[in-house]
Amino acid sequence: MFVTCFHVESADEAWGHTGMAYFLEHLMFKGTPNNYPTGTFDKLMKKCGVVIGERISYDFTYFWVYLSKENLETYMKVFVDYLAHLSITPEEFEKEQHFILQEFRDRTTQDDDMLQSCAFEILFANHPYQREIIGVESEVQKTSLEEIHQFRKTHYVPKAMTIVVVGDISSEEARIIAEKYYGPLNGPDPLPRQWPQILPRQGEKVRLTKESDQVKLSGLVFYFRIPRFARRSSKGGCHGIVCKMISERKDELSLPAAC
């Protein structure tokens, strides 16, 4: 398993410009000007037998792949080219923008999403966590291709990146390949996070009501706002180990044989 994690996500977006990270994730592998035209990435990954995915959160974004040791260098080479030279045509941009806007419409029929949205507005009233990761529909609708590129160049920089390798390869072998492709990357220092402190609840009762004709089921959900864990458990297989390494910024971690 190989992971590239960026310590940037929806909570890092400026107010009035939400949904940028989610939008960029949709556009990340559209093409590069010299080596990989539009549509090449999926075909190449399929040819190499690579299983790829990504995770979006409030705090970080990571792209993960399951692949053989023999294909690790190929993947790193391809990924770094997309990261450094991502090329997006206006047609591809409009296509993905339309797709995301349709997601907003679909979410109005999903009861769980509506419940979480209401809860987070109350729990994190003064904090970016109150916003949905997908962003605000009206803001996504007016997002430009230039803004997406600027967001990528500002936040998806080497010093905001952690890479993790889990599997049948020594740390030295992995380090040599990573330095070959990731080493030449350069960019500005990451912007410091200036999030407001999450205010403690003082026992006051807050009620937020939203109505929709689309809600089909009755439900009751309890949310508990708890402190951030200082250490993450490695339970949960390789994904648990990845989260542990990302949160602790480890260079290496002893792995259980089961992984």
C-alpha positions in Angstrom: 0.0 0.0 0.0 1.3 3.5 -0.9 -0.3 6.7 0.4 0.4 10.4 -0.5 -1.2 12.6 2.2 -1.7 16.3 2.0 -2.2 18.2 5.3 -4.9 20.4 3.8 -8.6 20.0 3.4 -11.9 21.7 3.5 -11.3 23.4 6.9 -8.3 25.2 5.3 -10.6 26.9 2.6 -11.3 30.6 2.9 -14.8 31.6 3.8 -16.8 32.3 0.6 -14.6 29.8 -1.4 -15.6 26.4 0.0 -15.5 23.1 -1.8 -12.1 23.7 -3.4 -10.4 20.6 -2.0 -13.3 18.4 -2.9 -13.5 19.9 -6.4 -9.7 19.4 -6.9 -10.0 15.8 -5.9 -12.4 15.3 -8.8 -9.9 16.9 -11.2 -6.6 15.5 -9.9 -5.9 13.0 -12.6 -7.4 14.6 -15.7 -4.1 14.9 -17.6 -0.6 16.5 -18.0 0.5 18.5 -21.0 3.4 16.3 -22.1 3.1 12.7 -20.8 -0.4 11.8 -19.9 -3.4 13.1 -22.0 -6.9 13.1 -20.6 -8.0 9.5 -19.9 -4.5 8.0 -19.7 -4.3 7.7 -15.9 -7.2 5.2 -15.4 -6.0 3.0 -18.4 -2.4 3.0 -17.1 -3.5 2.1 -13.5 -5.7 -0.7 -14.8 -2.9 -2.1 -16.9 -0.6 -2.2 -13.9 -3.2 -3.8 -11.7 -3.3 -0.8 -9.3 -6.3 -0.3 -7.1 -6.6 3.4 -6.3 -8.8 5.5 -4.0 -8.8 8.7 -2.0 -10.1 10.0 1.3 -11.4 13.5 2.0 -11.7 14.8 5.5 -11.8 18.1 7.3 -8.1 18.0 8.2 -6.3 16.2 5.4 -6.6 14.5 2.0 -4.9 11.3 1.0 -4.6 9.3 -2.2 -4.0 5.6 -1.6 -3.2 2.7 -3.9 -2.8 -1.1 -3.5 -0.1 -2.2 -5.9 2.8 -4.6 -6.4 6.3 -3.7 -5.4 7.3 -3.8 -9.0 4.8 -1.1 -9.9 5.6 1.3 -7.0 8.2 3.3 -9.0 5.8 3.6 -12.0 3.1 5.0 -9.8 5.3 7.5 -8.1 6.6 8.8 -11.4 3.0 9.2 -12.8 1.6 10.7 -9.6 4.4 13.3 -9.3 3.9 14.4 -12.9 0.2 15.0 -12.2 1.0 16.8 -9.0 3.5 19.1 -10.7 1.9 19.6 -14.1 -1.8 19.0 -13.8 -3.6 20.1 -16.9 -7.4 20.5 -16.9 -9.4 21.4 -20.0 -12.3 23.8 -19.7 -14.6 20.9 -20.9 -13.4 18.6 -18.2 -13.7 21.3 -15.6 -17.3 22.1 -16.5 -18.1 18.3 -16.6 -16.9 17.8 -13.0 -18.5 21.0 -11.8 -21.8 19.8 -13.2 -21.3 16.4 -11.5 -20.6 18.0 -8.1 -23.6 20.4 -8.4 -25.7 17.3 -9.1 -24.3 15.8 -5.8 -25.8 18.8 -3.9 -29.2 18.0 -5.3 -28.9 14.3 -4.5 -27.9 15.1 -0.9 -31.2 16.7 -0.3 -32.8 13.2 -0.4 -30.2 11.7 2.0 -31.4 11.9 5.6 -28.0 11.1 7.2 -26.3 14.0 5.4 -29.0 16.5 6.5 -28.8 15.3 10.1 -25.0 15.7 10.2 -25.1 19.1 8.5 -27.5 20.4 11.2 -25.5 18.9 14.0 -22.2 20.3 12.8 -23.7 23.8 12.4 -24.5 23.7 16.1 -21.4 21.8 17.4 -18.8 23.9 15.5 -20.6 27.3 15.2 -17.5 29.4 15.1 -15.2 26.9 13.3 -14.7 25.7 9.6 -15.9 22.2 10.7 -19.4 23.6 10.6 -19.2 23.6 6.8 -19.8 20.5 4.7 -16.7 19.0 3.0 -18.4 19.3 -0.4 -18.7 23.1 0.2 -21.6 25.5 -0.4 -23.5 25.0 -3.6 -23.6 28.7 -4.6 -19.8 29.0 -4.1 -19.0 25.8 -6.0 -21.1 27.1 -8.8 -19.0 30.3 -9.2 -15.6 28.6 -8.7 -13.3 29.1 -11.7 -10.6 26.9 -13.1 -8.0 29.5 -12.3 -9.1 29.3 -8.6 -8.7 25.6 -8.6 -5.1 25.8 -9.9 -4.2 28.5 -7.4 -5.6 26.4 -4.6 -3.4 23.4 -5.7 -0.3 25.5 -6.1 -0.8 27.1 -2.6 -1.7 24.1 -0.6 -0.5 20.9 -2.4 3.2 21.6 -1.8 6.0 19.2 -0.7 6.2 20.6 2.9 2.5 19.9 3.4 2.9 16.3 2.2 3.5 12.9 3.9 4.1 9.7 2.0 3.6 6.3 3.5 4.7 2.9 2.2 3.3 -0.3 3.8 4.3 -3.8 2.5 7.0 -6.1 1.3 9.7 -3.4 0.7 12.4 -2.1 2.9 12.3 1.5 4.1 15.6 2.1 2.3 14.3 0.8 -1.0 11.2 3.0 -0.7 13.1 6.0 0.4 15.4 5.8 -2.7 12.5 5.7 -5.1 10.6 8.4 -3.3 13.6 10.8 -3.3 14.1 10.2 -7.0 10.6 11.5 -7.9 9.4 13.5 -4.9 12.7 15.0 -4.1 12.9 17.4 -7.0 9.5 18.9 -6.2 9.5 22.4 -4.8 7.0 25.0 -3.7 6.2 27.6 -1.1 5.9 26.9 2.6 2.4 25.7 3.7 0.2 28.5 4.9 -0.2 28.3 8.7 -3.6 27.2 9.9 -5.4 30.0 11.7 -8.5 28.2 12.9 -10.5 29.7 15.7 -10.6 27.8 19.0 -13.6 25.6 19.2 -15.7 27.1 22.0 -16.7 24.9 24.8 -20.4 24.3 25.3 -21.8 26.0 28.5 -24.8 23.8 28.8 -27.1 26.0 26.8 -29.7 24.4 24.6 -29.5 25.2 20.9 -32.2 24.2 18.5 -31.8 24.2 14.7 -34.7 23.2 12.5 -34.6 22.5 8.8 -37.5 21.3 6.8 -37.6 19.3 3.6 -40.2 17.4 1.7 -37.5 14.9 0.6 -36.9 13.4 4.0 -38.3 9.8 4.0 -37.3 8.3 7.4 -37.5 9.4 11.0 -34.2 9.2 12.8 -32.4 10.1 16.0 -28.6 10.7 16.0 -26.4 11.5 19.0 -23.1 13.4 18.4 -20.4 13.8 21.1 -17.7 16.4 20.7 -14.6 14.9 22.3 -10.9 16.0 22.4 -8.6 15.1 19.6 -6.7 11.9 20.3 -2.9 12.4 20.8 -2.2 8.9 19.4 -4.3 6.9 16.9 -4.7 3.2 17.2 -3.1 1.0 14.6 -6.2 -1.2 14.6 -8.0 -1.4 11.4 -5.3 -2.9 9.2 -3.2 -0.9 6.9 -5.5 2.1 6.9 -5.2 2.3 10.7 -1.4 2.3 10.4 -1.5 5.0 7.7 -3.6 7.2 9.9 -1.2 6.7 12.8 1.8 7.6 10.7 0.1 10.6 9.3 -1.0 11.9 12.6 2.4 11.4 14.3 4.4 12.5 11.2 6.6 9.3 11.6 9.4 8.5 9.1 9.1 4.8 9.9 6.8 2.6 11.9 7.2 -1.1 12.9 4.4 -3.0 11.1 2.6 -6.1 12.4 3.1 -9.2 10.3 -0.6 -9.3 9.5 -0.2 -6.3 7.3 
